[in-house]
Amino acid sequence: MSSRRQFLQHSALLGSGLALACFLPTRGDSLPRVRKPVPAPLPPGAEPGLQPHVLLRIDTQGHITLVSKVPEMGQGVKTSLPMLIAEELEADWRAVQVVQADFDAAYGPQTAGGSQSVPQHFDAFLRLGAMARTLLLQAAADTWQVPVASCHAKLGVVHHVPSGRQLGYGELAARAEQLPLPDAASVVLKPAASRSLLGTRVPGVDNAAIVTGQRLFGIDVALPGMLHACYVKAPAFGARVRQANLDEVKRQAGVRDAFVIDGEAQGQDLQGLMPGVAIVAESTWAAQRARRTLQVSWDEGPHLAVTREHWAEHLRQAQACFDGAAKPGTAPTTQTAKIVRRDGDVAQALAQAAHRIEASYQHPFLPHATLEPQNATAWWQGGRIELWAPIQHPAGGVYRVARLLGIAQRKVTLHLTRCGGGFGRRLGADYLLEAAAIARRVNAPVKLTWSREDDLQHDHYRAGGMHRLRGGVDAQGRLSAWEQRAVGFANPAQRDGTGPLEPGPGTLLGGDEFPAGLVPHGLWVQHTLATGVPLGAWRSPGSNVFAWVSQSFLDELAHAAGQDPLAFRLALLSGPGAQAQADIHAQRQRTVLQTAAQAAGWSTPLPSVPGLPGLRRGRGIASHSSQGGHAAMVVDVSVDAEGQLRVDRVVAAVDVGEQIVNLSGAEQQVQGAVVDGLSALWRQGLDIEAGRIVQSNFHDHRLLRLPDAPARIDVHFVRSPHPSTGLGEPALPPVAPAVCNAIFAATGVRIRDWPLVRTSLR
């Protein structure tokens, strides 16, 4: 199954070893001494003191500086990852300063994506804090000439219990620096029950700076003598510049230059540097104003036929496979098909089923719509380049910039800024390449800023697709048969090597997708259609679609069999197949379902609303496993006589392992996932005409507004004896199916076409 994790694993290789550098010990390894200073100035009068690693410094005045090496895009890692170190260090969080690292091989992997930041760093960061604490305890014991076992650390102070003496970390830092580092495997971690910082509510370290308007984001970068640029690409994917009125543009007020850039792959690399026209001016406004006078004649290339109608024609061709008129492998030349998994005899099980249903679900291409549009600042300095950018995968960006400019990667300096949203969009580096290409032509630092229209119409989109399902329930009320045929889109220009054409990131059906392994008779078939649309990973790739499809269809089967949707799910997860299906983690799924249902009062009917007799109310449920986490949602909705939908309440139960790092941040991630998932389902979806995205801004691609947001979101965390995982993505997948199932409960209308505004609820 294609996933963002696989994408990150493959793309990490782009760094030619940079992204794979060891940054912390694994068990049994020793921690190397610091290789570079912590990137923060010392307070006046302070000395470096203890600096055992690139991520940690304790100066002689007791100030603790922790480095956040992973890009921050709102997921909270700039707070949560340093908290891991601070917990074992026994630091006073009030004395901790957190600074953002630039991209550097010394820090090891610095990619943010796939909800992997916490699981990748959890144990190593705890051990780093414990090693520093061990050094400080030993330094105190040596100072007092007492056994180290008689000393303990608390909130930045080492105490000697028998004598009552104490020394602050600052007083011990210089002596601790002279001691040999303890082995990572030998340090003793605190029992989970004695952790005092983890699991508490800690405000984001950037909160004050954000609300006071300090410069944190890429779009905030300002350098002396900096120029500003916009970059105009063709409305149609893959088009090239034929001619442009550059002389007229150069005459506009404040414009310094205007020129054509032909892409590194002549328009074929749809995630690279695409051909276009650069306008460089004294301000962003001057560049955008001059853009209005630009007239370009485009060679629009092969993608004009990429339209919604063209998509529908592809789906009509796929219908032959859906209906059995063509077998996988004999489909029309515009598509490929393969059997992903086959269990038992689906045809016979369907024929013998007491209840059988069939349904098709269709989902559109989706943009990321980050609130901060893509941007980057670049400064070409004669064979070297310095960059400032909000990016999720800096190693890939450095590699591609170096390749574009024909220089060694060591000659690319990349400063990581805070990202105003990512969701997978900033795994790409196209905006970084554009800024680098423009800077090479300009003898000054240049900030490139995309417009909202640029951002929406030149994204790397979640692939659209369609699923046809058939299912059966036997006479005992158990799910007995499941057949799923998925049609997904793939861009041949983004093919990985010489392998077969496969759907875009996150839309490739895998053999372990729910409910594979839980149903005795199953068939999963993947059909792939070619498209010219640039594709990319979108928050919780794969799961954001598969959960909607499978959990909605499971609800259909439950109702067809006359069963309670919760009881039907619990029975499926308790069947004999569930014991062997380790990837589904059936027990954890059952627990989050039961927790959400109990908290929501699942068995209690929704009351009517006085004074609104025509108001229809319904409750829906769904769950899913994604990126190592498990989540269930119960959603209450109301639909008025005019068909207007209102989400009244969402109750979420989430299991991401044994330890919630930052309770405040964790709740915000779940709440944000609910809003994001509802926004994408309710009003989003793109239309494509003549190779162009029709929508251009938030007026015709509406995000969820405050009046439409859920009136209440309750979050419940389930602690389980499993390693802690990330939380940026696991809570999103159940949102869409839970809402759609609630709509059916209220109105009897099934939502099978995304976005749901295309379905009348009157």
Secondary structure, DSSP 8 states (H G I E B T S, - for coil): ---HHHHHHHHHGGGTTGGG---S--TT-B----SS--SS---TT----EEEETTEEE-TT--EEEEE-S--SSSSHHHHHHHHHHHHHT--GGGEEEEE--S-GGG------TT-HHHHHHHHHHHHHHHHHHHHHHHHHHHHTS-GGGEEEETTEEEETTT--EEEHHHHHHHHHTS---BTTTS----GGG-SSTTB----TTHHHHHTT-S-BGGG---TT-EEEEEEE-SSTT-EEEEE-HHHHHTSTTEEEEEEE--TTTT--TTS---EEEEEESSHHHHHHHHTT--EEEE-TT-TT-SHHHHHHHHHHHHHHHTTSS-TT-S-TTEEEEEEEEES-HHHHHHH-SEEEEEEEEE--B----SS--EEEEEE-SS-EEEEE--S-HHHHHHHHHHHHT--GGGEEEEE-B-S--TTGGG--HHHHHHHHHHTTSSS-EEEE--HHHHHHS--BB--EEEEEEEEE-TTS-EEEEEEEEEEEE-GGG--TTS----STT-S--TT-TTTTTSSEEEEEEEEEE--S-B---SSTTHHHHHHHHHHHHHHHHHHTT--HHHHHHHHHTSHHHHH-TTTTHHHHHHHHHHHHHHHTTTS-----TT-TT-EEEEEEEEEEETTEEEEEEEEEEE-TT--EEEEEEEEEEE--S--SBHHHHHHHHHHHHHHHHHHHHT----EETTEES--STTTS----GGGS-S-EEEEE---SS-----SSTTSTTHHHHHHHHHHHHHS----BSSGGGS---
